[in-house]
Amino acid sequence: MLRDITLGQYYNTSSPLHRMDPRTKILWVIYYMVLLFVANSVWEYLIIALFTAAIVKISNVPLSFITRGLRPIAMLMMFTVALNLFMNPMGNTLWQWGFLRITDTGVITAAKMAVRLVMLIIGSSLLTLTTSPIVLTGGIERLLAPFRKFGLPSHEIAMMMSIALRFIPTLMEETDKIIKAQTSRGADFESGGVIRRVRAMVPILVPLFVGAFRRADELAVAMECRCYRGGGGRTSLREFAFEQVDFLALVWAVVLLAAIVAVKVVL
């Protein structure tokens, strides 16, 4: 399960999406999220789904590798769908047992939420899968640069976000090692009820937190030894520039928005 987490990982390959400016990709993800919650009909979701499939094809990242990131959040998705399915009092009743009630409006809302979550995970995963942590840090810093006039430490914020994303695969790998070590010593993490399983996680969480704090301290010492003092006066090894692929992404954004607006007007 831990190996299925793709958030924060970078898939090294060659594609137009990999060559795109990180600022364009970050803005595209924000734009994509807004469209997902603006969409309200089957046809609108179908258009976004077809667009997402085209982006996945262009990225040259295997679909199986991208969808693998959906497994760790399966329980969260099921809980969200169940909450929208049983706790929606509006609409005509399709089934009822005690206080549990399923309505036609609840079924539609639950289906929409499931589609939104799936496409949201796929879209956000493509950002980290096609952008290395260093490039992503530079893109976030450039986008936040105008806010320096208001005292916002753009470089420090970008660095923290990049380190957090970079540490996700590392912590997952360390968690997997701890689970295997505890299992080899006779620990049981699968049998018993919920309370028993929660208690069984204590021998995992304690060394994991200790290791995380140790890594953070080592990273801080290493950055201090290299005379890191934040973003003041620092230059960048790579200068970002918008290229043809970025302008094509803008065209795609306009076409996608026009298609959704057209569907809303017609239907």
N, C-alpha and C positions, 0 to 999 in steps of 0.2 A: 504493500500500500504506500509506504513512504517513497519508494522509487517512482511512483506514478506522479508525484508532484513535479510539474514542469515550470511553475512560476519561478522566475529568477534564473532559469537556465538559458544558455545561449547555444543555438544550433548552428554550427559553423558550416555554411555552404554558400553558394553564389546564386544570387537572385536579384531582380530589380528592387525587391523589398529590402534586402540587406544593404543595397547601395543608396537607398533613400536617406535623405537628411533626417536625423533623429527628431528635430523639431517638428517636421512634417508628420512623422509617425505619432508623436505624442499628441499633437492637435487632432490628428485623425481618430485616435482612440477616444478622446473626449467627445468629438463630434459623433462617433459611432455609438457611444453610450447614450447620448441625448436622443439620437434617432430611435434607439431601441425602446426608450420609454415614451417617445412621442407616438410611435406606431401603435395602432389600435385594432387593425383588422387582419384577417388571414392573408389577404393579398399583400399588404404592407410587410408582414413578416416573411412572406415568401420572397419578396424582392430583396429584403435584407439578407435572407438566407442564401439566395443565389449569388449575391454580391460577396458574402463571406466565403462561399465555396470558391469563387473565382480568386479571391485574395489568397486563400490557402494554396490553391494551385500555383499561383505566381510565386509564392514564397519558397517553393521547393522543399518545404518541411513536410515530412510524411504525415498524413492525416492520422495514422495510428498513434504517432508520437504526440500530436496535439490533443486528441481525444483522451489520451491517457491521463491528462490532467483533470478530467471530469470525475474520475473514480474517487479521489479523496473527499470530494464534496458531495458524494451521492446521498449521504445521510442528511446533509443540510438541504439539499434539493427536495428530498422526500418530505422533510419536515415542513418546508415552505409550501410545497404543493398541497400537503394535507391540511395545513392551516388555512389556506385559501379555499380549499374544497369544502371543509366542514364548518368553517366559521363565517360564511357569507350568507346572511339572512335574506338577501334580496333575490327575487326571481321565483319561478315556480318550483315547488318541491318535487324532486325525483325519487328520493329515498329518505326515510327517517327512522331512527331507532333511538328512543329516549331523547336526550338532548342533542344527539348527533343528527345532522340534517344536511343533505346534499341538494343543491338547487342547480338549475341550468346556468344561472349567472356564476355560481361558484365553480362549476366545471370549466366554463370559458375563462374565468380569471385564473384558475390554477394552471390551465394549459398555456395561457399567455406568460405567466410567471416562469414556468418551466422552460419555455422557448427563450425567454429573455436571459435567464441564468446561463443556459447552455451557450448561447451566442456571445454573451458577455465574457464568459471564461475563455472561449476560443479567441475572441478579438483581443482581449488584454494579454493573453499568452503569446500571441504573435508579436507583440511589442518587444517582450524580453527575449523571445526565441530568435528574432532577427536583428537584435541590437545588442552589442557587447556592453558590459557594465560601464566601461570607460567612456564609450561614445554616448551612452544614455546619460551619464553624469554631465557631460558637456552640453548635451541638448537641453536638459532641465535647467542648467545654469544660464544658458543663453536666453531661454524663455523667461526666466525670472530676473534677468539683468535690468529691465526697465524699472523694477520695483526697488532697486538699490537707492534711488533718490528718496524713498520713504523709510530708509533704514533697514530694509529686509536683507538679511545675509544670504544672498542667492547661492553663492558657492558652497557655504556650509550646509544649507538645506539639500542641495543636489548631492553633495558628498554623503550625507547621512542616508538619503534614500537609496543611493547606489550601494552603499555598504550593507544596508538592510536586505536589499534584493540579492546581493552576492552571498550573504550568509545563509540564506534559505536552503540552497542545496547542501552547503557544508553541515548545517545543523541536522538536516534530514539524514545525511550519511552517518553522522555521529550517533544519531538516535538508533539507526538500524544496527550499528555495531554494538551499542549498549544492549539492545533487545536480544541480539544473538548471544552475547556474553552471559546475560541473565538466564536465557533459556538453557544454555549449556550447563548452568549451575542448578537446574531443576525448577526454575521459575515458570509459573503457568499464567499466561495472559489471556487465554481464550475461554476457559471453563468458568462456571459460576455465574452469578447474577451481575447486575450493573454495579452494585456497591463493591462486590469482590473485585471486579475488573478495575474499578477506580483505585482501590487500595493497591492493586498489583502494579499500578503505574508509578507509584511513589519511588521504587528503586530505579526507575528510568528517569524521572524528572529531576531528582536530586543531582546525580552526576552530569545530567545534561545542562542544568543551570550553572553548575560549577565550571564545566568546560566552556560554556558560553561566556561567562565572566572572565575566565582566564584568557580566552581568545581576544576578547575586547581589550583587556589590559595589555596584552602583547602587541596588539595593533596600535594602541595609543602610544606605547613606548617606541615602537618602530617609526611611527609618524613623527614623534618628537625628536628622535635621533636624526631624522632626515630634515630637521629644521622646518617642519610644516607649521605654518602660522596662518592658515586660512587663505581666503581669496585675494587679500590685498596685494597688489603688485604682481600677481602671478600671471603667466602667459600660458597659452594652450599649444600643445604639440600639433593638434589638428585644427585647422580653420574650416568651419562649416560654410557651405555655399549651396544655394538652391540650384538644382540642375533640371534637366528635361523631365526626369522621372517624377520630380516633385511637382512640376506644373501639370503633368498628366494626372497625378493624384488629386490636384485641385479640380480638374475637369471631371474626374470620377465623382468627386464630392457633389458637384453641381448636378450631374446627371442623376445620381442617386436621390438627391433631395427633390429634383423635378419629378422623378418617377413616383415618389411617395406622395407629393402634393397632387399629382395628376390622379392617383388612385383615390385620394381623399375627396377630390372634387367630383370625380365620376361616380363613385360609390356612396 
